[in-house]
Amino acid sequence: MDVLDATYTVALCDYPGLAQAERTAAEVRFAVALEHQFGSPDDIAATMHTIDALERVEPEDVSAHDLVALQRWVRALSVARLAGYRGLGVRDGSRFEVRLG
């Protein structure tokens, strides 16, 4: 599972009754799709650092480059969610969490 042992982790949360093997497979599908959008775990980590920094910046201080990074992140998460939930279906309250590792 090198994908999950990189510079970030993925966890499928609040999806009760799911076998560990299915949970792990969903998390790997999510991570692979996210990496496909960004190219590498390091690129994902860099984007996450940018997004984290944007949370502490006044809206008028956000650059066009940062807005593009944010838009790309939102699109990539959407694609990754679809991949992660493939074969499972979305459950109310369930979510994938991505954290820097």
Phi and psi restraints in degrees (range 20) as a CNS / XPLOR table:
assign (resid 1 and name C) (resid 2 and name N)
       (resid 2 and name CA) (resid 2 and name C) 1.0 -57.4 20.0 2
assign (resid 2 and name N) (resid 2 and name CA)
       (resid 2 and name C) (resid 3 and name N) 1.0 -31.0 20.0 2
assign (resid 2 and name C) (resid 3 and name N)
       (resid 3 and name CA) (resid 3 and name C) 1.0 -57.8 20.0 2
assign (resid 3 and name N) (resid 3 and name CA)
       (resid 3 and name C) (resid 4 and name N) 1.0 -42.0 20.0 2
assign (resid 3 and name C) (resid 4 and name N)
       (resid 4 and name CA) (resid 4 and name C) 1.0 -83.9 20.0 2
assign (resid 4 and name N) (resid 4 and name CA)
       (resid 4 and name C) (resid 5 and name N) 1.0 -14.0 20.0 2
assign (resid 4 and name C) (resid 5 and name N)
       (resid 5 and name CA) (resid 5 and name C) 1.0 -95.7 20.0 2
assign (resid 5 and name N) (resid 5 and name CA)
       (resid 5 and name C) (resid 6 and name N) 1.0 13.8 20.0 2
assign (resid 5 and name C) (resid 6 and name N)
       (resid 6 and name CA) (resid 6 and name C) 1.0 -80.4 20.0 2
assign (resid 6 and name N) (resid 6 and name CA)
       (resid 6 and name C) (resid 7 and name N) 1.0 -136.6 20.0 2
assign (resid 6 and name C) (resid 7 and name N)
       (resid 7 and name CA) (resid 7 and name C) 1.0 -91.0 20.0 2
assign (resid 7 and name N) (resid 7 and name CA)
       (resid 7 and name C) (resid 8 and name N) 1.0 3.7 20.0 2
assign (resid 7 and name C) (resid 8 and name N)
       (resid 8 and name CA) (resid 8 and name C) 1.0 -149.0 20.0 2
assign (resid 8 and name N) (resid 8 and name CA)
       (resid 8 and name C) (resid 9 and name N) 1.0 165.4 20.0 2
assign (resid 8 and name C) (resid 9 and name N)
       (resid 9 and name CA) (resid 9 and name C) 1.0 -126.5 20.0 2
assign (resid 9 and name N) (resid 9 and name CA)
       (resid 9 and name C) (resid 10 and name N) 1.0 154.7 20.0 2
assign (resid 9 and name C) (resid 10 and name N)
       (resid 10 and name CA) (resid 10 and name C) 1.0 -123.7 20.0 2
assign (resid 10 and name N) (resid 10 and name CA)
       (resid 10 and name C) (resid 11 and name N) 1.0 134.3 20.0 2
assign (resid 10 and name C) (resid 11 and name N)
       (resid 11 and name CA) (resid 11 and name C) 1.0 -135.7 20.0 2
assign (resid 11 and name N) (resid 11 and name CA)
       (resid 11 and name C) (resid 12 and name N) 1.0 131.5 20.0 2
assign (resid 11 and name C) (resid 12 and name N)
       (resid 12 and name CA) (resid 12 and name C) 1.0 -87.2 20.0 2
assign (resid 12 and name N) (resid 12 and name CA)
       (resid 12 and name C) (resid 13 and name N) 1.0 117.4 20.0 2
assign (resid 12 and name C) (resid 13 and name N)
       (resid 13 and name CA) (resid 13 and name C) 1.0 -112.1 20.0 2
assign (resid 13 and name N) (resid 13 and name CA)
       (resid 13 and name C) (resid 14 and name N) 1.0 149.8 20.0 2
assign (resid 13 and name C) (resid 14 and name N)
       (resid 14 and name CA) (resid 14 and name C) 1.0 56.6 20.0 2
assign (resid 14 and name N) (resid 14 and name CA)
       (resid 14 and name C) (resid 15 and name N) 1.0 47.8 20.0 2
assign (resid 14 and name C) (resid 15 and name N)
       (resid 15 and name CA) (resid 15 and name C) 1.0 -125.9 20.0 2
assign (resid 15 and name N) (resid 15 and name CA)
       (resid 15 and name C) (resid 16 and name N) 1.0 77.8 20.0 2
assign (resid 15 and name C) (resid 16 and name N)
       (resid 16 and name CA) (resid 16 and name C) 1.0 -66.4 20.0 2
assign (resid 16 and name N) (resid 16 and name CA)
       (resid 16 and name C) (resid 17 and name N) 1.0 152.7 20.0 2
assign (resid 16 and name C) (resid 17 and name N)
       (resid 17 and name CA) (resid 17 and name C) 1.0 79.6 20.0 2
assign (resid 17 and name N) (resid 17 and name CA)
       (resid 17 and name C) (resid 18 and name N) 1.0 7.2 20.0 2
assign (resid 17 and name C) (resid 18 and name N)
       (resid 18 and name CA) (resid 18 and name C) 1.0 -92.6 20.0 2
assign (resid 18 and name N) (resid 18 and name CA)
       (resid 18 and name C) (resid 19 and name N) 1.0 127.8 20.0 2
assign (resid 18 and name C) (resid 19 and name N)
       (resid 19 and name CA) (resid 19 and name C) 1.0 -62.6 20.0 2
assign (resid 19 and name N) (resid 19 and name CA)
       (resid 19 and name C) (resid 20 and name N) 1.0 148.2 20.0 2
assign (resid 19 and name C) (resid 20 and name N)
       (resid 20 and name CA) (resid 20 and name C) 1.0 -57.2 20.0 2
assign (resid 20 and name N) (resid 20 and name CA)
       (resid 20 and name C) (resid 21 and name N) 1.0 -39.2 20.0 2
assign (resid 20 and name C) (resid 21 and name N)
       (resid 21 and name CA) (resid 21 and name C) 1.0 -63.2 20.0 2
assign (resid 21 and name N) (resid 21 and name CA)
       (resid 21 and name C) (resid 22 and name N) 1.0 -39.9 20.0 2
assign (resid 21 and name C) (resid 22 and name N)
       (resid 22 and name CA) (resid 22 and name C) 1.0 -68.5 20.0 2
assign (resid 22 and name N) (resid 22 and name CA)
       (resid 22 and name C) (resid 23 and name N) 1.0 -40.0 20.0 2
assign (resid 22 and name C) (resid 23 and name N)
       (resid 23 and name CA) (resid 23 and name C) 1.0 -61.4 20.0 2
assign (resid 23 and name N) (resid 23 and name CA)
       (resid 23 and name C) (resid 24 and name N) 1.0 -47.8 20.0 2
assign (resid 23 and name C) (resid 24 and name N)
       (resid 24 and name CA) (resid 24 and name C) 1.0 -62.2 20.0 2
assign (resid 24 and name N) (resid 24 and name CA)
       (resid 24 and name C) (resid 25 and name N) 1.0 -42.8 20.0 2
assign (resid 24 and name C) (resid 25 and name N)
       (resid 25 and name CA) (resid 25 and name C) 1.0 -61.8 20.0 2
assign (resid 25 and name N) (resid 25 and name CA)
       (resid 25 and name C) (resid 26 and name N) 1.0 -40.1 20.0 2
assign (resid 25 and name C) (resid 26 and name N)
       (resid 26 and name CA) (resid 26 and name C) 1.0 -65.4 20.0 2
assign (resid 26 and name N) (resid 26 and name CA)
       (resid 26 and name C) (resid 27 and name N) 1.0 -42.1 20.0 2
assign (resid 26 and name C) (resid 27 and name N)
       (resid 27 and name CA) (resid 27 and name C) 1.0 -64.8 20.0 2
assign (resid 27 and name N) (resid 27 and name CA)
       (resid 27 and name C) (resid 28 and name N) 1.0 -39.9 20.0 2
assign (resid 27 and name C) (resid 28 and name N)
       (resid 28 and name CA) (resid 28 and name C) 1.0 -66.3 20.0 2
assign (resid 28 and name N) (resid 28 and name CA)
       (resid 28 and name C) (resid 29 and name N) 1.0 -43.5 20.0 2
assign (resid 28 and name C) (resid 29 and name N)
       (resid 29 and name CA) (resid 29 and name C) 1.0 -58.2 20.0 2
assign (resid 29 and name N) (resid 29 and name CA)
       (resid 29 and name C) (resid 30 and name N) 1.0 -43.6 20.0 2
assign (resid 29 and name C) (resid 30 and name N)
       (resid 30 and name CA) (resid 30 and name C) 1.0 -60.4 20.0 2
assign (resid 30 and name N) (resid 30 and name CA)
       (resid 30 and name C) (resid 31 and name N) 1.0 -49.9 20.0 2
assign (resid 30 and name C) (resid 31 and name N)
       (resid 31 and name CA) (resid 31 and name C) 1.0 -63.0 20.0 2
assign (resid 31 and name N) (resid 31 and name CA)
       (resid 31 and name C) (resid 32 and name N) 1.0 -42.2 20.0 2
assign (resid 31 and name C) (resid 32 and name N)
       (resid 32 and name CA) (resid 32 and name C) 1.0 -62.6 20.0 2
assign (resid 32 and name N) (resid 32 and name CA)
       (resid 32 and name C) (resid 33 and name N) 1.0 -44.0 20.0 2
assign (resid 32 and name C) (resid 33 and name N)
       (resid 33 and name CA) (resid 33 and name C) 1.0 -64.5 20.0 2
assign (resid 33 and name N) (resid 33 and name CA)
       (resid 33 and name C) (resid 34 and name N) 1.0 -39.7 20.0 2
assign (resid 33 and name C) (resid 34 and name N)
       (resid 34 and name CA) (resid 34 and name C) 1.0 -64.5 20.0 2
assign (resid 34 and name N) (resid 34 and name CA)
       (resid 34 and name C) (resid 35 and name N) 1.0 -44.0 20.0 2
assign (resid 34 and name C) (resid 35 and name N)
       (resid 35 and name CA) (resid 35 and name C) 1.0 -66.9 20.0 2
assign (resid 35 and name N) (resid 35 and name CA)
       (resid 35 and name C) (resid 36 and name N) 1.0 -32.8 20.0 2
assign (resid 35 and name C) (resid 36 and name N)
       (resid 36 and name CA) (resid 36 and name C) 1.0 -62.2 20.0 2
assign (resid 36 and name N) (resid 36 and name CA)
       (resid 36 and name C) (resid 37 and name N) 1.0 -35.4 20.0 2
assign (resid 36 and name C) (resid 37 and name N)
       (resid 37 and name CA) (resid 37 and name C) 1.0 -73.7 20.0 2
assign (resid 37 and name N) (resid 37 and name CA)
       (resid 37 and name C) (resid 38 and name N) 1.0 -31.1 20.0 2
assign (resid 37 and name C) (resid 38 and name N)
       (resid 38 and name CA) (resid 38 and name C) 1.0 -109.3 20.0 2
assign (resid 38 and name N) (resid 38 and name CA)
       (resid 38 and name C) (resid 39 and name N) 1.0 -24.4 20.0 2
assign (resid 38 and name C) (resid 39 and name N)
       (resid 39 and name CA) (resid 39 and name C) 1.0 104.2 20.0 2
assign (resid 39 and name N) (resid 39 and name CA)
       (resid 39 and name C) (resid 40 and name N) 1.0 -35.9 20.0 2
assign (resid 39 and name C) (resid 40 and name N)
       (resid 40 and name CA) (resid 40 and name C) 1.0 -161.7 20.0 2
assign (resid 40 and name N) (resid 40 and name CA)
       (resid 40 and name C) (resid 41 and name N) 1.0 159.3 20.0 2
assign (resid 40 and name C) (resid 41 and name N)
       (resid 41 and name CA) (resid 41 and name C) 1.0 -59.5 20.0 2
assign (resid 41 and name N) (resid 41 and name CA)
       (resid 41 and name C) (resid 42 and name N) 1.0 -35.6 20.0 2
assign (resid 41 and name C) (resid 42 and name N)
       (resid 42 and name CA) (resid 42 and name C) 1.0 -65.3 20.0 2
assign (resid 42 and name N) (resid 42 and name CA)
       (resid 42 and name C) (resid 43 and name N) 1.0 -36.7 20.0 2
assign (resid 42 and name C) (resid 43 and name N)
       (resid 43 and name CA) (resid 43 and name C) 1.0 -65.8 20.0 2
assign (resid 43 and name N) (resid 43 and name CA)
       (resid 43 and name C) (resid 44 and name N) 1.0 -37.9 20.0 2
assign (resid 43 and name C) (resid 44 and name N)
       (resid 44 and name CA) (resid 44 and name C) 1.0 -64.7 20.0 2
assign (resid 44 and name N) (resid 44 and name CA)
       (resid 44 and name C) (resid 45 and name N) 1.0 -46.0 20.0 2
assign (resid 44 and name C) (resid 45 and name N)
       (resid 45 and name CA) (resid 45 and name C) 1.0 -61.0 20.0 2
assign (resid 45 and name N) (resid 45 and name CA)
       (resid 45 and name C) (resid 46 and name N) 1.0 -42.5 20.0 2
assign (resid 45 and name C) (resid 46 and name N)
       (resid 46 and name CA) (resid 46 and name C) 1.0 -62.3 20.0 2
assign (resid 46 and name N) (resid 46 and name CA)
       (resid 46 and name C) (resid 47 and name N) 1.0 -42.0 20.0 2
assign (resid 46 and name C) (resid 47 and name N)
       (resid 47 and name CA) (resid 47 and name C) 1.0 -65.7 20.0 2
assign (resid 47 and name N) (resid 47 and name CA)
       (resid 47 and name C) (resid 48 and name N) 1.0 -40.9 20.0 2
assign (resid 47 and name C) (resid 48 and name N)
       (resid 48 and name CA) (resid 48 and name C) 1.0 -63.0 20.0 2
assign (resid 48 and name N) (resid 48 and name CA)
       (resid 48 and name C) (resid 49 and name N) 1.0 -38.0 20.0 2
assign (resid 48 and name C) (resid 49 and name N)
       (resid 49 and name CA) (resid 49 and name C) 1.0 -63.0 20.0 2
assign (resid 49 and name N) (resid 49 and name CA)
       (resid 49 and name C) (resid 50 and name N) 1.0 -41.2 20.0 2
assign (resid 49 and name C) (resid 50 and name N)
       (resid 50 and name CA) (resid 50 and name C) 1.0 -62.8 20.0 2
assign (resid 50 and name N) (resid 50 and name CA)
       (resid 50 and name C) (resid 51 and name N) 1.0 -46.6 20.0 2
assign (resid 50 and name C) (resid 51 and name N)
       (resid 51 and name CA) (resid 51 and name C) 1.0 -62.2 20.0 2
assign (resid 51 and name N) (resid 51 and name CA)
       (resid 51 and name C) (resid 52 and name N) 1.0 -43.2 20.0 2
assign (resid 51 and name C) (resid 52 and name N)
       (resid 52 and name CA) (resid 52 and name C) 1.0 -60.4 20.0 2
assign (resid 52 and name N) (resid 52 and name CA)
       (resid 52 and name C) (resid 53 and name N) 1.0 -43.4 20.0 2
assign (resid 52 and name C) (resid 53 and name N)
       (resid 53 and name CA) (resid 53 and name C) 1.0 -64.9 20.0 2
assign (resid 53 and name N) (resid 53 and name CA)
       (resid 53 and name C) (resid 54 and name N) 1.0 -34.7 20.0 2
assign (resid 53 and name C) (resid 54 and name N)
       (resid 54 and name CA) (resid 54 and name C) 1.0 -64.4 20.0 2
assign (resid 54 and name N) (resid 54 and name CA)
       (resid 54 and name C) (resid 55 and name N) 1.0 -26.9 20.0 2
assign (resid 54 and name C) (resid 55 and name N)
       (resid 55 and name CA) (resid 55 and name C) 1.0 -66.5 20.0 2
assign (resid 55 and name N) (resid 55 and name CA)
       (resid 55 and name C) (resid 56 and name N) 1.0 -18.6 20.0 2
assign (resid 55 and name C) (resid 56 and name N)
       (resid 56 and name CA) (resid 56 and name C) 1.0 -107.1 20.0 2
assign (resid 56 and name N) (resid 56 and name CA)
       (resid 56 and name C) (resid 57 and name N) 1.0 9.0 20.0 2
assign (resid 56 and name C) (resid 57 and name N)
       (resid 57 and name CA) (resid 57 and name C) 1.0 -109.3 20.0 2
assign (resid 57 and name N) (resid 57 and name CA)
       (resid 57 and name C) (resid 58 and name N) 1.0 142.5 20.0 2
assign (resid 57 and name C) (resid 58 and name N)
       (resid 58 and name CA) (resid 58 and name C) 1.0 -66.3 20.0 2
assign (resid 58 and name N) (resid 58 and name CA)
       (resid 58 and name C) (resid 59 and name N) 1.0 142.4 20.0 2
assign (resid 58 and name C) (resid 59 and name N)
       (resid 59 and name CA) (resid 59 and name C) 1.0 -52.2 20.0 2
assign (resid 59 and name N) (resid 59 and name CA)
       (resid 59 and name C) (resid 60 and name N) 1.0 -37.5 20.0 2
assign (resid 59 and name C) (resid 60 and name N)
       (resid 60 and name CA) (resid 60 and name C) 1.0 -71.1 20.0 2
assign (resid 60 and name N) (resid 60 and name CA)
       (resid 60 and name C) (resid 61 and name N) 1.0 -13.5 20.0 2
assign (resid 60 and name C) (resid 61 and name N)
       (resid 61 and name CA) (resid 61 and name C) 1.0 -96.1 20.0 2
assign (resid 61 and name N) (resid 61 and name CA)
       (resid 61 and name C) (resid 62 and name N) 1.0 1.6 20.0 2
assign (resid 61 and name C) (resid 62 and name N)
       (resid 62 and name CA) (resid 62 and name C) 1.0 -80.1 20.0 2
assign (resid 62 and name N) (resid 62 and name CA)
       (resid 62 and name C) (resid 63 and name N) 1.0 128.0 20.0 2
assign (resid 62 and name C) (resid 63 and name N)
       (resid 63 and name CA) (resid 63 and name C) 1.0 -81.4 20.0 2
assign (resid 63 and name N) (resid 63 and name CA)
       (resid 63 and name C) (resid 64 and name N) 1.0 163.3 20.0 2
assign (resid 63 and name C) (resid 64 and name N)
       (resid 64 and name CA) (resid 64 and name C) 1.0 -62.1 20.0 2
assign (resid 64 and name N) (resid 64 and name CA)
       (resid 64 and name C) (resid 65 and name N) 1.0 -37.4 20.0 2
assign (resid 64 and name C) (resid 65 and name N)
       (resid 65 and name CA) (resid 65 and name C) 1.0 -61.1 20.0 2
assign (resid 65 and name N) (resid 65 and name CA)
       (resid 65 and name C) (resid 66 and name N) 1.0 -43.4 20.0 2
assign (resid 65 and name C) (resid 66 and name N)
       (resid 66 and name CA) (resid 66 and name C) 1.0 -66.4 20.0 2
assign (resid 66 and name N) (resid 66 and name CA)
       (resid 66 and name C) (resid 67 and name N) 1.0 -36.6 20.0 2
assign (resid 66 and name C) (resid 67 and name N)
       (resid 67 and name CA) (resid 67 and name C) 1.0 -64.5 20.0 2
assign (resid 67 and name N) (resid 67 and name CA)
       (resid 67 and name C) (resid 68 and name N) 1.0 -39.3 20.0 2
assign (resid 67 and name C) (resid 68 and name N)
       (resid 68 and name CA) (resid 68 and name C) 1.0 -64.1 20.0 2
assign (resid 68 and name N) (resid 68 and name CA)
       (resid 68 and name C) (resid 69 and name N) 1.0 -42.6 20.0 2
assign (resid 68 and name C) (resid 69 and name N)
       (resid 69 and name CA) (resid 69 and name C) 1.0 -61.8 20.0 2
assign (resid 69 and name N) (resid 69 and name CA)
       (resid 69 and name C) (resid 70 and name N) 1.0 -41.5 20.0 2
assign (resid 69 and name C) (resid 70 and name N)
       (resid 70 and name CA) (resid 70 and name C) 1.0 -64.6 20.0 2
assign (resid 70 and name N) (resid 70 and name CA)
       (resid 70 and name C) (resid 71 and name N) 1.0 -44.5 20.0 2
assign (resid 70 and name C) (resid 71 and name N)
       (resid 71 and name CA) (resid 71 and name C) 1.0 -63.0 20.0 2
assign (resid 71 and name N) (resid 71 and name CA)
       (resid 71 and name C) (resid 72 and name N) 1.0 -41.6 20.0 2
assign (resid 71 and name C) (resid 72 and name N)
       (resid 72 and name CA) (resid 72 and name C) 1.0 -63.6 20.0 2
assign (resid 72 and name N) (resid 72 and name CA)
       (resid 72 and name C) (resid 73 and name N) 1.0 -40.6 20.0 2
assign (resid 72 and name C) (resid 73 and name N)
       (resid 73 and name CA) (resid 73 and name C) 1.0 -62.7 20.0 2
assign (resid 73 and name N) (resid 73 and name CA)
       (resid 73 and name C) (resid 74 and name N) 1.0 -45.8 20.0 2
assign (resid 73 and name C) (resid 74 and name N)
       (resid 74 and name CA) (resid 74 and name C) 1.0 -62.2 20.0 2
assign (resid 74 and name N) (resid 74 and name CA)
       (resid 74 and name C) (resid 75 and name N) 1.0 -43.9 20.0 2
assign (resid 74 and name C) (resid 75 and name N)
       (resid 75 and name CA) (resid 75 and name C) 1.0 -63.5 20.0 2
assign (resid 75 and name N) (resid 75 and name CA)
       (resid 75 and name C) (resid 76 and name N) 1.0 -43.5 20.0 2
assign (resid 75 and name C) (resid 76 and name N)
       (resid 76 and name CA) (resid 76 and name C) 1.0 -64.4 20.0 2
assign (resid 76 and name N) (resid 76 and name CA)
       (resid 76 and name C) (resid 77 and name N) 1.0 -39.6 20.0 2
assign (resid 76 and name C) (resid 77 and name N)
       (resid 77 and name CA) (resid 77 and name C) 1.0 -63.0 20.0 2
assign (resid 77 and name N) (resid 77 and name CA)
       (resid 77 and name C) (resid 78 and name N) 1.0 -38.5 20.0 2
assign (resid 77 and name C) (resid 78 and name N)
       (resid 78 and name CA) (resid 78 and name C) 1.0 -62.9 20.0 2
assign (resid 78 and name N) (resid 78 and name CA)
       (resid 78 and name C) (resid 79 and name N) 1.0 -46.5 20.0 2
assign (resid 78 and name C) (resid 79 and name N)
       (resid 79 and name CA) (resid 79 and name C) 1.0 -63.2 20.0 2
assign (resid 79 and name N) (resid 79 and name CA)
       (resid 79 and name C) (resid 80 and name N) 1.0 -43.1 20.0 2
assign (resid 79 and name C) (resid 80 and name N)
       (resid 80 and name CA) (resid 80 and name C) 1.0 -65.3 20.0 2
assign (resid 80 and name N) (resid 80 and name CA)
       (resid 80 and name C) (resid 81 and name N) 1.0 -38.7 20.0 2
assign (resid 80 and name C) (resid 81 and name N)
       (resid 81 and name CA) (resid 81 and name C) 1.0 -61.0 20.0 2
assign (resid 81 and name N) (resid 81 and name CA)
       (resid 81 and name C) (resid 82 and name N) 1.0 -45.5 20.0 2
assign (resid 81 and name C) (resid 82 and name N)
       (resid 82 and name CA) (resid 82 and name C) 1.0 -57.7 20.0 2
assign (resid 82 and name N) (resid 82 and name CA)
       (resid 82 and name C) (resid 83 and name N) 1.0 -43.7 20.0 2
assign (resid 82 and name C) (resid 83 and name N)
       (resid 83 and name CA) (resid 83 and name C) 1.0 -66.6 20.0 2
assign (resid 83 and name N) (resid 83 and name CA)
       (resid 83 and name C) (resid 84 and name N) 1.0 -43.2 20.0 2
assign (resid 83 and name C) (resid 84 and name N)
       (resid 84 and name CA) (resid 84 and name C) 1.0 -63.1 20.0 2
assign (resid 84 and name N) (resid 84 and name CA)
       (resid 84 and name C) (resid 85 and name N) 1.0 -40.8 20.0 2
assign (resid 84 and name C) (resid 85 and name N)
       (resid 85 and name CA) (resid 85 and name C) 1.0 -84.0 20.0 2
assign (resid 85 and name N) (resid 85 and name CA)
       (resid 85 and name C) (resid 86 and name N) 1.0 -5.7 20.0 2
assign (resid 85 and name C) (resid 86 and name N)
       (resid 86 and name CA) (resid 86 and name C) 1.0 -53.9 20.0 2
assign (resid 86 and name N) (resid 86 and name CA)
       (resid 86 and name C) (resid 87 and name N) 1.0 125.6 20.0 2
assign (resid 86 and name C) (resid 87 and name N)
       (resid 87 and name CA) (resid 87 and name C) 1.0 84.8 20.0 2
assign (resid 87 and name N) (resid 87 and name CA)
       (resid 87 and name C) (resid 88 and name N) 1.0 -11.2 20.0 2
assign (resid 87 and name C) (resid 88 and name N)
       (resid 88 and name CA) (resid 88 and name C) 1.0 -106.5 20.0 2
assign (resid 88 and name N) (resid 88 and name CA)
       (resid 88 and name C) (resid 89 and name N) 1.0 -42.7 20.0 2
assign (resid 88 and name C) (resid 89 and name N)
       (resid 89 and name CA) (resid 89 and name C) 1.0 86.0 20.0 2
assign (resid 89 and name N) (resid 89 and name CA)
       (resid 89 and name C) (resid 90 and name N) 1.0 150.4 20.0 2
assign (resid 89 and name C) (resid 90 and name N)
       (resid 90 and name CA) (resid 90 and name C) 1.0 -81.3 20.0 2
assign (resid 90 and name N) (resid 90 and name CA)
       (resid 90 and name C) (resid 91 and name N) 1.0 136.3 20.0 2
assign (resid 90 and name C) (resid 91 and name N)
       (resid 91 and name CA) (resid 91 and name C) 1.0 -108.2 20.0 2
assign (resid 91 and name N) (resid 91 and name CA)
       (resid 91 and name C) (resid 92 and name N) 1.0 141.1 20.0 2
assign (resid 91 and name C) (resid 92 and name N)
       (resid 92 and name CA) (resid 92 and name C) 1.0 -53.6 20.0 2
assign (resid 92 and name N) (resid 92 and name CA)
       (resid 92 and name C) (resid 93 and name N) 1.0 129.3 20.0 2
assign (resid 92 and name C) (resid 93 and name N)
       (resid 93 and name CA) (resid 93 and name C) 1.0 85.5 20.0 2
assign (resid 93 and name N) (resid 93 and name CA)
       (resid 93 and name C) (resid 94 and name N) 1.0 -13.5 20.0 2
assign (resid 93 and name C) (resid 94 and name N)
       (resid 94 and name CA) (resid 94 and name C) 1.0 -77.7 20.0 2
assign (resid 94 and name N) (resid 94 and name CA)
       (resid 94 and name C) (resid 95 and name N) 1.0 155.0 20.0 2
assign (resid 94 and name C) (resid 95 and name N)
       (resid 95 and name CA) (resid 95 and name C) 1.0 -163.1 20.0 2
assign (resid 95 and name N) (resid 95 and name CA)
       (resid 95 and name C) (resid 96 and name N) 1.0 159.9 20.0 2
assign (resid 95 and name C) (resid 96 and name N)
       (resid 96 and name CA) (resid 96 and name C) 1.0 -100.7 20.0 2
assign (resid 96 and name N) (resid 96 and name CA)
       (resid 96 and name C) (resid 97 and name N) 1.0 129.7 20.0 2
assign (resid 96 and name C) (resid 97 and name N)
       (resid 97 and name CA) (resid 97 and name C) 1.0 -106.7 20.0 2
assign (resid 97 and name N) (resid 97 and name CA)
       (resid 97 and name C) (resid 98 and name N) 1.0 133.9 20.0 2
assign (resid 97 and name C) (resid 98 and name N)
       (resid 98 and name CA) (resid 98 and name C) 1.0 -115.2 20.0 2
assign (resid 98 and name N) (resid 98 and name CA)
       (resid 98 and name C) (resid 99 and name N) 1.0 124.4 20.0 2
assign (resid 98 and name C) (resid 99 and name N)
       (resid 99 and name CA) (resid 99 and name C) 1.0 -130.8 20.0 2
assign (resid 99 and name N) (resid 99 and name CA)
       (resid 99 and name C) (resid 100 and name N) 1.0 148.3 20.0 2
assign (resid 99 and name C) (resid 100 and name N)
       (resid 100 and name CA) (resid 100 and name C) 1.0 -68.8 20.0 2
assign (resid 100 and name N) (resid 100 and name CA)
       (resid 100 and name C) (resid 101 and name N) 1.0 138.0 20.0 2
